[in-house]
């Protein structure tokens, strides 16, 4: 479980074919340096661009993960190249402040940046997504884009918009996104359960 409050941007250092998937090595930012009693452990969950991956090894200053073919096909991790920045967040502890919203790290689909409107140091960004995702969104609700917890400013049939403050643009990959880029989308888990409940309560169609 995560909060969507990205701790920093890491850098992709290597991508090694590993059966049907890849082993992905990332150099975390110095701001994510850990104390000796809170170091990164093998088996720990880390959100990489919002996708929950398991640490399989640590060496030097790198964290290594394995991403299977399903993950590569259903997220933008399959488009990564060496040198690319990625958003990183360690998993939530029970004692942590919940600054964003509950994010599972289970990507629902990829969206595409379809609009970037600059307003001084702010940016209004729009995304095209499948309608099945917007059914789980509401204006002023929450969504995770590349693992970043954001507030929805508008929701349409197949797109939504958010407003990005200067801090978010500076410390996450969203400040580097351009029109046409793909991003990982995870809708609010509450929206998923509400949609399932209301769908199940609908009367069956009469033939």
N, C-alpha and C positions, 0 to 999 in steps of 0.2 A: 504494500500500500504506500502511496506517495501523496504529496500535497499539490504538485504543480508549481512549487516555488523552486526554480532552477538554481542550483548552487554555483554553476559556472559552465563555461564552454570548454570541452576537451578537444583534442586534435586526433584524428585518425592517423595512426602511424603505420599500420600494416593490415593487409587483408589477405589471408592465406586460405586457399581452398581446402575444405575439410569435409570430404564425402560430398553429400548433397548441399552442404552449407558452407559457411566460412568461419574462420577464427579471426576475430576482430580485436586488434590491439589499439588502445586509446591512451594518450597521455593526458591525465587530468590537469586542470589548472592549479597553480600554486595555492590558490585560495581554498582548495579542497584538501590541502595537506592535513593528515590526521595525526592525533596524538598517539603515543605508543599503546595506550589502553583503549583506543578506539580506532584501530587500524582496519583497513579493508580485509575481510576474511574470505577465504575460498568458499564459494557457495552463497555469498551475499547477493542480494538483488539490487541492481542499479538501473534506474530509468535512463535509457539512451535515446534521445529525441522522443521521450515519452514511452518507449517500448521497454518493458521489464526484461532485463537480461541477467544471467547468472555469471558471477565472476568465476572463471575456471582457473586462473593463475594470476599471480602478480610477480613482476620481475622489474628490477631497476625502478623506474618511476612510471611503469605502464600497468594498466589493467587489461586483462584479456577476457574475451567473451566468445561464446559459440552462438551463432545465429543459424537456424535451420532454414530449409528451403521455403517452408510456409511463412516464416517471419520475413524473409527476404522478398517474397512475392507480395505480401500484404501490407508492407510498410515501406517507407522511403529509405530504409537501411540498405536495401538492395541496390540503391543508386549511389552509395557512398564511394568516394575515391580517397586515396592517400592525401592527407593535408586538409581534408574537410573538417569544419568545426561541428561539434555535436553538443546538444544540451545534456547535462548530467545532473542527476539528483539521487542521493542515497535514500533508502527506504525509511519510512516514518517510524519513529519510536513512540511508544505509548505516552511518554512524558513530553513530547514535542508540541510546540504551538502549531495549530492548524491554520496557517496563513492563507492558504488557497482554498481548495476543496478536495474531497476524497477522489484520488486518481488511482486506478488499479494498475495501470501500465499495460493494459490489454487494448491494443489499437483496433478500432472498429473499421477503419478504412483510410485511404489516403484522399486528401483534398488537393485542390489546385488554387494557388493565388491568382485571383482574376481582377483585382483592383488594388491600387496603392495610391492613397490620397494624402499628401503631406499638408499639415497645418502647423506651421512654425516647426517646433521640435517634436510634435506629435505626429503619429501616422494612423490613418483609418485604413484598415486592410480588410479586403473581402475575399471569400473563399467559395469555390464551387465544390459541392459535395453531393452524394446521392441523397435522394429525398428521404430514404429510410433513416438517415441520420438527423435531418432537420425535424423529423417527427418527434424526436427526443429532445428538442431544444426549445427554449422559450427566451424571449427578450429579457435581459437582465439576469438570466441564468448563467451557468458556468459551462465552459468547454475547455478541453486541453488540446492545444495545438503544438505539435512537436514537444509535448511534455510541459508546456507553459500554461498555467491556470489563467484563463481570461474570462472577462465578462462579455456576454453577447449584447451588442448594441442594436442589432437587427437580424431577423430571421425570415427568410423567404422559402419558397418551395424547394429550391436546390442550391441555395447559397446562404451564407451568413456573414456578418461583419463584426469586427472588434475595433476598439480604440487602443492603441499602444502608446504608453507613456515613454518618455526618453530613457528612463532607467531600464525598462524591459528591452528596448531597442539596443541598448548598450551592452547588456550582460547576457543576452540570449542570441540564438541564431536568427531570430525574427528580424533583427535589424539588418541582416544581410540578404533577406529574401527579396526576389524580384518576381515580376509578373510571369506566370507560367510554372513557377517552382511547385513541386509536390511537398506536402506536409502531412504528418501523421495526425489523425483526428481520433480523440476519444471523447464520447459524449458522457454527460453526467450519469453515474450509475442510478441515481434516483429517477431520472427520465426513462431509463430502460425499464425499471420495475413498474413505473406508472403506465407506460405504454403496454406492457405485457398484461397488467391487471385490467386496463380498460378494454383491451382487445378480447380477453377471455370473458369479460362481462357482456359483450355484445351478443344479442340473440342470434341463433343460427339462421341462415338464409332459408326461406321457405321455397321449396320447389313447386 
